[in-house]
């Protein structure tokens, strides 16, 4: 019985150590992203359904695309950028999903005076 309890404890610790990094990746700090908001279907021709994206430049000067997770805020904002790209500022949490950056927005707005 003691061996079973010992191995159960070892298994639980191993599982916790293995699972903790994946939880940490999802609980990132809120960031502010500024860039060009556009539709992944209409502007980028990358998806079958409309989806908001924000294109910006990373620290290395290369293009970075943030795909906005579907939620009430991103869905309500979509009409602002589906017909054409606009400069936007968004706040939210970033995580990587299938090798792409996904931003779950808590706030998004058009940059006044900076539309294309």
Number of C-alpha atoms within 10 A of each C-alpha: 5 7 8 9 10 11 11 12 12 12 12 12 12 11 11 11 11 11 11 10 10 10 10 10 12 12 11 12 9 14 12 13 20 18 21 22 31 27 25 21 16 19 18 10 11 12 12 9 11 17 21 26 27 25 19 18 13 10 8 7 8 9 10 16 20 21 23 23 19 14 11 10 15 21 14 10 15 17 13 17 21 19 12 14 20 21 21 22 17 23 17 18 19 24 17 13 10 7 7 12 17 21 27 21 22 14 13 19 15 19 15 9 7 10 13 8
